[in-house]
Amino acid sequence: MADAALVFRLVKGCGLFPEVRTLGVLLNGFVKIRQFDTVLCLYDEIVNAGIIPDVYINTAVIRSLCELKEFVRAKEMIQWMERERFEVGIVGYNMLIHGFCKSQRVWEAVEIKNSLTKKNLRADVVTYCTLVLGLCKVQAFDVGLMMINEMIDSGFVPSEASVSCLVEGLRKTGRIRDAYDLVNKVEEVGATPSLFVYNALINSFCKEGKFNEAEFLFEAMTRKGLCPNDVTYSILIDSYCRRGKLDSAIQSLNRMIEAGIKVTVYPYNSLINGHCKIGNLNAAWSFFDEMVNIGLVPTIVTYTSLISGLCNNADIHKALKLYDEMTGKGIAPNIYTFTNMMNEAICMFKDMVNWDVMPNEVTYNVLIEGHCKDGNTTEAFVLFDEMLNKGLVPDTFTYRPLIGGLCSTGRVSEAKEFIDSLHREHHKLNELCYSALLQGYCKEGRIIDALISAREMVDRGIDMDLVCYSVLVDGTMRKHDTKKLLGLLNDMRNQGLKPDNVMYTSMIDGHGKIGNLKEALGLWDIMINEGCIPSTITYTALINGLCKAGLMDKAMLLFKEMLAGSSLPNRVTYTCFLDHLARDGNMEEARELHNIMMKDFLANTVSCNILIRGLCRSGKMEEAMELIDGMTEAGIFPDCITYSTIIYEYCRRGKLKEALDLWGSMLSKGVKPDNLAYNFLIYGCCIVGEVGKALELQDDMMKKGMRLKLSTHSALNHANRHLKLTG
């Protein structure tokens, strides 16, 4: 583009002038790459040369002024163009309206629209849609509805984006009926919201129990040629299952399969849970087998539903067997899993006592483990004492959960005392009991204590296994203690043990994170030579380290190797490359990569936050704000980090008004600010002397149990003293 501008100036210097159309292309080219100052300079040169600009040139100038937030100049430019009888047209005014809406000065945009008739101009579909989107940004949904109605009455069909934005805004503010009525109204004129909006609205109706409306919307989608996706069907199937209409749910699943839509784990989870609730475990197991056969991996929700069904059916033995299968696959139980099992176990235990059936060691072991996993070690030790008083003999299945329970609640020293007391009383322990203790020490960063306990373990005749070494290796990696790590690896080899995939991944990841790429690559080579196949997680760990070190060629080679092999890249792999590009300021490449992630449904809040951080650091605040809107439209929800990143940058640049506006937008969307967000904004207030607002925010955060950082506290005190001296 710079060369094109140079050519224009050279030919102008020779008294030659390109066609006006060519100049329009030139200026709009600079607009596309956001070089708005250059557009204004070139425009002055064009006019001074006596060339009469056309509507395309004028539009480029108006947009440039709006992008630079020079709205007074933009208005003056339009007035000057009109006086000089240059063509402005509705396109120029639309640009001005767009600029005001983008800056959330939507009421000024509405005034411009209302003044068009005096200029013998008529608002077009772009005018209306721009205003609707702008009104939604400031949550003026009632006016947005009025604007949509006026647009339809004027014979225009609203765009998908404007309808979707208004419907979603109404839905999020609890006005589901208004959103529903709007969908029906725009459907009559041929407008359709996006699939994401339909899905969200159907889900809201289902949650409110308005199933007829949800089903009507589903039918309306198909009538309009909008194909339901896996999310649509998952919402409906879950709704049918919760109401006990399992036949309808199964019909929906069959329709989904017949339509060629890829089935996910979610509808199967709903069907399994629905059948478990009515006691039809045979059907639940049938769906479980079906989902596994088509290659779907059961989740914690799947297992918890089945465990609950088995417990309700008093089949505690099968429930425990299924629990072991679940944990053996690395799926961590949640509170609902434990609650279902514990409730049934406690009821059965009481029944045993009432019927004078003597509980045995296995009974107590199950209850003790359940209480420990539930975080209730006090009740677990009560049962342990009761067990001893009844003359029952505890074993390692009793001790292991007690040791792990103490460690998980931050009582590692008590766990060590418990182990020592068991050893003194000559009770037999195993490597599982000690691995729980070692994990407790390493979690608290007490690696020396962990190594001492490991030596004691060996001295007491218990061999270290791969799990114990894995715990210690992970602990030493966290402490960046290379000497101790090498010692542990030598000990392992002396015992004939080799690191597995998990251990290699942990070591590669640890070295990569602290920049020891030589060691990480060395471990990778050893891993490959020993025939240990890297997983997607292993590849991603090394790629992450290489990206952080700027070794992009090596990272890309690994990435291509993944694509050629069986370990395909995942969301985290792509995010490693995105983070590097954003940190290096290569925002064009970062945006292209993120667009690919969006298309492949790999983008999430984390990836969007990385891109927003990069845009803010590059000073592209408008694009960062636009990305927040794009996130919501794609069904990705901004979090506190999203907002606080932009708020911080606004504060750093002294733009407190913009920061406060965004803060208000964040609160209105139900996103709760964290300690860092409060500190950013308070510091920003102090910089520009808004002490009153800073103190107001401080009071608010203190009520929520948060504290100021030392630097923010100092800034607030300084601003307060300055105010008193000057006031």
DORO-416369 format. One line per 5 residues: their letters; for each residue y, x, z of C-alpha. Coordinates in steps of 0.02 Angstrom, whole numbers. Each point is the difference from the previous one (the first is absolute). Layout:
# residues N
A) Y/X/Z ~ ... $
END
This chain:
# residues 727
MADAA) 0/0/0 ~ 118/144/37 ~ -27/64/-177 ~ 42/-172/-70 ~ 165/-4/95 $
LVFRL) 39/176/-62 ~ -33/-52/-182 ~ 117/-149/22 ~ 139/112/64 ~ -26/128/-139 $
VKGCG) 9/-128/-141 ~ 149/-84/85 ~ 87/168/2 ~ -25/9/-188 ~ 78/-172/-23 $
LFPEV) -165/-85/-32 ~ -58/-150/101 ~ -175/-73/18 ~ -29/-185/-24 ~ 41/-111/150 $
RTLGV) -183/-50/9 ~ -49/184/18 ~ 125/22/142 ~ -73/-153/86 ~ -172/80/-6 $
LLNGF) 73/162/70 ~ 85/-84/149 ~ -149/-110/40 ~ -110/155/-6 ~ 105/77/138 $
VKIRQ) -10/-163/97 ~ -191/8/-6 ~ 0/174/79 ~ 131/-59/126 ~ 139/120/-54 $
FDTVL) 135/-129/26 ~ 147/121/17 ~ -42/70/-172 ~ 4/-177/-72 ~ 177/-26/66 $
CLYDE) 60/168/-67 ~ -72/-35/-173 ~ 75/-174/1 ~ 174/70/29 ~ -26/121/-145 $
IVNAG) -59/-143/-114 ~ 151/-111/39 ~ 124/145/-10 ~ -71/41/-173 ~ 52/-174/-57 $
IIPDV) -178/-67/-15 ~ -18/-184/47 ~ -152/-15/114 ~ -126/-139/-26 ~ -87/-107/129 $
YINTA) -140/128/27 ~ 121/139/42 ~ 102/-113/114 ~ -158/-58/89 ~ -52/180/31 $
VIRSL) 170/37/78 ~ -1/-155/111 ~ -176/39/59 ~ 47/180/38 ~ 148/-56/107 $
CELKE) -111/-125/91 ~ -134/130/32 ~ 134/113/73 ~ 57/-151/105 ~ 172/11/-80 $
FVRAK) 14/-190/-5 ~ 191/-6/0 ~ 2/117/-149 ~ -137/-102/-84 ~ 104/-160/17 $
EMIQW) 156/91/-61 ~ -99/69/-147 ~ -56/-175/-51 ~ 180/-65/15 ~ 64/147/-105 $
MERER) -137/-29/-130 ~ 48/-183/-11 ~ 186/43/-19 ~ -39/125/-137 ~ -113/-132/-80 $
FEVGI) -153/110/17 ~ -161/-98/2 ~ -69/-25/176 ~ -108/-155/-15 ~ -120/-73/127 $
VGYNM) -100/163/0 ~ 146/95/77 ~ 24/-131/135 ~ -186/-2/34 ~ 9/187/32 $
LIHGF) 140/-28/127 ~ -98/-142/82 ~ -154/112/7 ~ 101/140/81 ~ 68/-115/136 $
CKSQR) -172/-74/33 ~ -79/172/10 ~ 127/48/133 ~ -32/-164/93 ~ 177/-62/-41 $
VWEAV) -79/-155/-72 ~ 141/-122/41 ~ 120/99/-108 ~ -132/-10/-137 ~ -6/-190/21 $
EIKNS) 190/-8/-17 ~ -9/97/-165 ~ -132/-120/-66 ~ 110/-149/49 ~ 149/75/-92 $
LTKKN) -92/19/-165 ~ 48/-173/-67 ~ 185/47/10 ~ -38/145/-117 ~ -92/-114/-122 $
LRADV) -164/82/47 ~ -160/-85/56 ~ -121/70/128 ~ -167/42/-80 ~ -176/20/70 $
VTYCT) 36/181/51 ~ 153/-56/100 ~ -99/-130/95 ~ -154/106/31 ~ 105/148/60 $
LVLGL) 91/-113/123 ~ -162/-78/65 ~ -72/173/33 ~ 163/54/84 ~ 6/-157/109 $
CKVQA) -180/30/54 ~ 48/177/53 ~ 127/-70/124 ~ -121/-142/46 ~ 117/-136/-67 $
FDVGL) -150/-102/-58 ~ 89/-168/0 ~ 130/64/-123 ~ -140/82/-98 ~ -85/-170/-16 $
MMINE) 164/-77/-59 ~ 18/139/-129 ~ -178/-28/-65 ~ 33/-187/-15 ~ 163/32/-93 $
MIDSG) -89/121/-116 ~ -135/-129/-41 ~ 132/-136/-26 ~ 89/118/-122 ~ -160/11/-103 $
FVPSE) -54/174/54 ~ -174/49/59 ~ 4/109/157 ~ -85/169/-12 ~ -162/38/93 $
ASVSC) 90/128/109 ~ 137/-122/57 ~ -123/-141/38 ~ -121/118/88 ~ 137/76/107 $
LVEGL) 69/-170/53 ~ -172/-75/34 ~ -50/152/102 ~ 164/-4/98 ~ -23/-184/43 $
RKTGR) -180/29/49 ~ 39/148/114 ~ 134/-100/91 ~ -123/-140/36 ~ 63/-119/-135 $
IRDAY) -169/-18/-82 ~ 29/-179/-56 ~ 163/50/-90 ~ -93/144/-82 ~ -138/-119/-56 $
DLVNK) 125/-125/-71 ~ 89/139/-95 ~ -163/57/-80 ~ -33/-178/-58 ~ 177/-20/-68 $
VEEVG) 6/162/-101 ~ -174/-35/-66 ~ 72/-152/-91 ~ 116/113/-102 ~ -131/132/-35 $
ATPSL) 42/128/134 ~ -137/78/108 ~ 10/110/154 ~ -104/159/7 ~ -182/2/53 $
FVYNA) 50/92/160 ~ 117/-144/47 ~ -131/-132/-38 ~ -126/93/109 ~ 124/18/144 $
LINSF) 47/-184/-9 ~ -182/-58/-7 ~ -37/112/150 ~ 146/-75/98 ~ -59/-178/-35 $
CKEGK) -177/46/54 ~ 65/75/163 ~ 100/-159/35 ~ -151/-109/-38 ~ 80/-77/-156 $
FNEAE) -153/22/-107 ~ 41/-134/-129 ~ 160/90/-48 ~ -93/166/-8 ~ -131/-73/-118 $
FLFEA) 135/-83/-106 ~ 87/168/-22 ~ -166/80/-48 ~ -25/-132/-135 ~ 182/20/-57 $
MTRKG) -27/186/-24 ~ -147/-26/-116 ~ 94/-135/-97 ~ 142/123/-32 ~ -122/131/-63 $
LCPND) 26/110/153 ~ -174/66/40 ~ -46/3/185 ~ -53/172/60 ~ -116/61/138 $
VTYSI) 138/-28/129 ~ 23/-183/-52 ~ -184/-37/13 ~ -17/97/164 ~ 138/-108/79 $
LIDSY) -81/-162/-58 ~ -177/52/50 ~ 61/51/173 ~ 91/-166/17 ~ -158/-99/-46 $
CRRGK) -106/103/121 ~ 120/-27/145 ~ -9/-189/-32 ~ -189/2/-11 ~ 3/-47/-186 $
LDSAI) -126/134/-42 ~ -64/-86/-158 ~ 177/4/-73 ~ 15/183/52 ~ -162/44/-90 $
QSLNR) 58/-96/-155 ~ 163/101/1 ~ -99/163/13 ~ -107/-52/-149 ~ 157/-46/-101 $
MIEAG) 72/169/43 ~ -156/90/-63 ~ -9/-109/-158 ~ 183/43/-38 ~ -47/184/-1 $
IKVTV) 110/40/152 ~ -60/148/100 ~ -60/-64/168 ~ 58/94/155 ~ -69/4/176 $
YPYNS) 126/-129/64 ~ -78/-162/-68 ~ -171/57/59 ~ 68/35/173 ~ 71/-178/5 $
LINGH) -166/-76/-56 ~ -101/103/124 ~ 118/-46/143 ~ 1/-183/-51 ~ -190/-14/-1 $
CKIGN) -15/97/164 ~ 119/-123/84 ~ -110/-149/-45 ~ -158/94/51 ~ -70/21/-176 $
LNAAW) -48/183/19 ~ -124/-4/-145 ~ 142/-41/-121 ~ 112/132/81 ~ -135/133/-22 $
SFFDE) -26/-58/-179 ~ 184/31/-40 ~ -9/167/92 ~ -146/56/-110 ~ 88/-65/-157 $
MVNIG) 160/99/35 ~ -98/160/34 ~ -103/-24/-159 ~ 158/-9/-108 ~ 66/161/77 $
LVPTI) 123/-68/129 ~ 11/94/165 ~ -4/-110/158 ~ 151/21/114 ~ 27/-20/186 $
VTYTS) 41/-184/-35 ~ -168/-25/-85 ~ -99/77/142 ~ 101/-85/138 ~ -30/-172/-78 $
LISGL) -188/31/-7 ~ -5/75/175 ~ 95/-152/65 ~ -122/-117/-89 ~ -150/91/73 $
CNNAD) 75/0/175 ~ 37/-187/-12 ~ -182/-21/-52 ~ -54/100/155 ~ -76/134/-111 $
IHKAL) 75/146/94 ~ -136/121/-58 ~ 46/-24/-185 ~ 185/6/45 ~ -23/170/83 $
KLYDE) -104/62/-148 ~ 138/-54/-119 ~ 130/82/111 ~ -95/165/-10 ~ -12/-17/-189 $
MTGKG) 189/-29/-9 ~ 49/148/109 ~ -130/110/-87 ~ 96/-30/-162 ~ 161/61/82 $
IAPNI) 76/-174/17 ~ 94/-8/166 ~ -19/-162/99 ~ 155/-97/48 ~ 43/-106/152 $
YTFTN) -77/-156/-80 ~ -167/89/-25 ~ -7/52/182 ~ 62/-167/64 ~ -135/-97/-94 $
MMNEA) -137/116/62 ~ 63/15/177 ~ 27/-187/24 ~ -179/-37/-53 ~ -70/147/96 $
ICMFK) 88/-50/163 ~ -59/-181/-18 ~ -179/56/-29 ~ 9/121/147 ~ 56/-140/115 $
DMVNW) -140/-111/-66 ~ -126/137/38 ~ 61/10/181 ~ 0/-191/19 ~ -180/-9/-64 $
DVMPN) -55/145/114 ~ -39/108/-152 ~ 23/182/52 ~ 117/94/-121 ~ -70/170/-50 $
EVTYN) 80/165/-51 ~ 25/-55/-180 ~ 94/-157/58 ~ 118/102/108 ~ 24/133/-134 $
VLIEG) 55/-132/-126 ~ 126/-77/122 ~ 66/169/57 ~ 28/57/-180 ~ 86/-164/-42 $
HCKDG) 120/12/147 ~ 39/184/-39 ~ 39/-38/-182 ~ 108/-143/60 ~ 98/126/107 $
NTTEA) -63/-76/163 ~ -79/153/84 ~ 26/-73/174 ~ -121/-144/-36 ~ -118/123/-86 $
FVLFD) -12/108/158 ~ -25/-157/106 ~ -153/-38/-107 ~ -55/182/12 ~ 4/-8/191 $
EMLNK) -89/-168/-3 ~ -133/77/-112 ~ -29/142/125 ~ -6/-118/149 ~ -138/-100/-87 $
GLVPD) -103/158/-20 ~ 19/8/-188 ~ 3/173/-80 ~ 151/39/-113 ~ -23/114/-151 $
TFTYR) 107/81/-135 ~ 30/-173/-78 ~ 83/-47/165 ~ 98/161/26 ~ 67/23/-177 $
PLIGG) 108/-160/-6 ~ 64/32/177 ~ 55/177/-46 ~ 76/-60/-164 ~ 86/-147/88 $
LCSTG) 84/116/127 ~ 58/118/-139 ~ 68/-140/-111 ~ 107/-64/145 ~ 76/172/34 $
RVSEA) -112/45/148 ~ -84/154/-73 ~ 1/97/165 ~ -92/-145/84 ~ -126/3/-143 $
KEFID) -31/186/32 ~ -22/-32/187 ~ -124/-139/-41 ~ -101/117/-113 ~ 1/137/133 $
SLHRE) -60/-123/133 ~ -142/-58/-114 ~ -49/182/-31 ~ -1/38/187 ~ -114/-149/29 $
HHKLN) -115/66/-139 ~ 27/-147/-117 ~ -42/40/-180 ~ 146/-1/-125 ~ 1/29/-189 $
ELCYS) 118/61/-137 ~ 70/-177/-26 ~ 63/-4/181 ~ 85/169/-20 ~ 72/-39/-172 $
ALLQG) 93/-147/80 ~ 75/120/129 ~ 43/131/-132 ~ 87/-133/-104 ~ 100/-54/153 $
YCKEG) 60/178/33 ~ 44/33/-183 ~ 94/-165/-12 ~ 112/59/144 ~ 19/173/-79 $
RIIDA) -101/84/139 ~ -102/110/-117 ~ -34/136/133 ~ -76/-130/116 ~ -102/-67/-146 $
LISAR) -70/174/-39 ~ -40/33/184 ~ -93/-167/8 ~ -94/45/-159 ~ -58/164/78 $
EMVDR) -52/-93/158 ~ -97/-121/-109 ~ -99/142/-80 ~ -26/85/170 ~ -73/-165/63 $
GIDMD) -129/2/-138 ~ 80/-123/-123 ~ 20/64/-178 ~ 161/-28/-96 ~ -27/-111/-152 $
LVCYS) 105/-25/-157 ~ 99/-142/82 ~ 52/110/148 ~ 52/141/-116 ~ 97/-123/-110 $
VLVDG) 99/-60/151 ~ 41/179/53 ~ 45/54/-178 ~ 118/-147/-17 ~ 78/42/169 $
TMRKH) 29/184/-44 ~ 71/-50/-169 ~ 127/-111/86 ~ 50/148/109 ~ 7/116/-153 $
DTKKL) -113/124/93 ~ -83/96/-143 ~ -87/125/116 ~ -91/-135/98 ~ -40/-94/-161 $
LGLLN) -87/154/-75 ~ -95/24/163 ~ -64/-179/-7 ~ -54/18/-182 ~ -95/161/42 $
DMRNQ) -86/-87/146 ~ -52/-141/-116 ~ -76/118/-127 ~ -92/95/137 ~ -80/-165/49 $
GLKPD) -46/-38/-180 ~ 128/-140/-18 ~ 110/-25/-153 ~ 164/-98/-7 ~ -16/-168/-87 $
NVMYT) 122/-89/-115 ~ 98/-75/146 ~ 22/169/87 ~ 51/90/-159 ~ 125/-139/-39 $
SMIDG) 73/13/176 ~ 21/189/-17 ~ 72/-6/-176 ~ 121/-137/54 ~ 52/97/156 $
HGKIG) 35/161/-95 ~ 88/-94/-140 ~ 117/-88/118 ~ 63/162/78 ~ 13/90/-168 $
NLKEA) -153/114/17 ~ -50/-31/-180 ~ -99/163/-14 ~ -115/-56/141 ~ -10/-179/-68 $
LGLWD) -50/61/-175 ~ -123/123/77 ~ -84/-141/97 ~ -4/-104/-160 ~ -93/139/-91 $
IMINE) -125/22/144 ~ -27/-189/4 ~ -37/-7/-187 ~ -114/155/7 ~ -101/-79/142 $
GCIPS) -30/-154/-106 ~ 107/-114/109 ~ 78/-128/-118 ~ 187/-34/32 ~ 48/-183/24 $
TITYT) 161/-85/-57 ~ 69/36/174 ~ -41/186/-17 ~ 83/11/-171 ~ 152/-94/64 $
ALING) 16/113/154 ~ 5/156/-109 ~ 115/-79/-131 ~ 119/-48/141 ~ 7/180/62 $
LCKAG) 27/67/-177 ~ 138/-126/-35 ~ 90/44/162 ~ -9/184/-48 ~ 67/-38/-174 $
LMDKA) -162/57/-87 ~ 2/-148/-119 ~ -105/81/-137 ~ -146/24/119 ~ 24/-174/72 $
MLLFK) -3/-74/-176 ~ -160/95/-44 ~ -85/-77/152 ~ 68/-171/-48 ~ -74/16/-176 $
EMLAG) -163/57/78 ~ -2/-160/104 ~ 28/-108/-155 ~ -145/87/-88 ~ -117/-16/150 $
SSLPN) -59/-136/118 ~ 136/21/133 ~ 141/-101/-76 ~ 180/20/63 ~ 60/-132/122 $
RVTYT) 171/-62/56 ~ 24/150/118 ~ -39/124/-141 ~ 137/-73/-110 ~ 119/-5/149 $
CFLDH) -21/189/26 ~ 71/32/-175 ~ 135/-132/24 ~ 57/80/163 ~ 15/171/-82 $
LARDG) 100/-66/-147 ~ 118/-97/114 ~ 27/148/117 ~ 38/113/-149 ~ 125/-125/-68 $
NMEEA) -99/-34/-160 ~ 42/-184/12 ~ -33/-46/-182 ~ -180/64/12 ~ -17/-78/173 $
RELHN) 54/-170/-68 ~ -121/14/-146 ~ -144/40/117 ~ 47/-142/117 ~ 6/-121/-147 $
IMMKD) -179/51/-41 ~ -49/-30/181 ~ 82/-172/-7 ~ -95/-47/-158 ~ -166/57/76 $
FLANT) 38/-89/166 ~ 0/167/92 ~ 181/-10/60 ~ 32/-52/179 ~ 140/6/129 $
VSCNI) -32/187/31 ~ 16/48/-184 ~ 157/-106/-19 ~ 76/82/155 ~ -34/173/-74 $
LIRGL) 90/-50/-161 ~ 145/-77/97 ~ 19/159/103 ~ 8/103/-160 ~ 127/-117/-80 $
CRSGK) 110/7/156 ~ -5/189/6 ~ 49/3/-184 ~ 147/-115/38 ~ -73/-144/-101 $
MEEAM) 35/-132/130 ~ 11/-145/-122 ~ -172/39/-69 ~ -69/13/177 ~ 68/-174/39 $
ELIDG) -71/-67/-164 ~ -171/67/49 ~ 2/-106/159 ~ 19/-155/-108 ~ -136/64/-116 $
MTEAG) -118/26/147 ~ 15/-181/55 ~ -27/-65/-176 ~ -160/104/-11 ~ -64/-68/165 $
IFPDC) 35/162/95 ~ 98/-27/159 ~ 135/121/59 ~ -19/63/179 ~ 119/78/124 $
ITYST) -17/172/-83 ~ 52/-75/-167 ~ 162/-68/70 ~ 40/142/121 ~ -17/130/-140 $
IIYEY) 140/-83/-98 ~ 101/-41/157 ~ -6/184/49 ~ 63/54/-171 ~ 141/-129/2 $
CRRGK) 52/61/174 ~ -7/182/-55 ~ 117/-43/-144 ~ 119/-96/115 ~ -42/-169/-80 $
LKEAL) -16/-97/162 ~ 32/-171/-79 ~ -147/20/-118 ~ -109/63/144 ~ 45/-150/109 $
DLWGS) -30/-121/-144 ~ -173/73/-28 ~ -33/-6/188 ~ 40/-186/-3 ~ -114/-25/-150 $
MLSKG) -140/91/91 ~ 17/-110/155 ~ 9/-160/-104 ~ -167/45/-82 ~ -83/17/170 $
VKPDN) -18/191/-6 ~ 24/70/175 ~ 102/161/12 ~ -80/146/91 ~ 80/133/109 $
LAYNF) 40/112/-149 ~ 86/-141/-96 ~ 113/-40/149 ~ 45/184/20 ~ 44/19/-184 $
LIYGC) 117/-150/1 ~ 82/41/168 ~ 32/178/-59 ~ 75/-70/-161 ~ 115/-114/101 $
CIVGE) 58/148/104 ~ 42/104/-155 ~ 123/-131/-65 ~ 67/-45/172 ~ -82/-173/19 $
VGKAL) -33/29/185 ~ -6/-185/44 ~ -140/-32/-125 ~ -91/156/59 ~ 4/-59/182 $
ELQDD) -57/-173/-53 ~ -150/77/-90 ~ -36/112/150 ~ -7/-151/116 ~ -116/-88/-121 $
MMKKG) -122/145/-13 ~ -1/30/188 ~ -49/-182/28 ~ -150/36/-110 ~ -49/152/104 $
MRLKL) 61/132/-124 ~ 106/152/34 ~ 132/101/-91 ~ -43/172/-65 ~ 98/141/80 $
STHSA) 103/32/-159 ~ 42/-186/-17 ~ 46/-10/185 ~ 117/150/-19 ~ 80/-75/-156 $
LNHAN) 28/-166/90 ~ 78/85/152 ~ 113/104/-112 ~ 55/-153/-101 ~ 32/-97/161 $
RHLKL) 106/140/75 ~ 98/17/-162 ~ 33/-188/-2 ~ 66/4/179 ~ 114/149/-37 $
TG) 71/-75/-159 ~ -3/-183/58 $
END
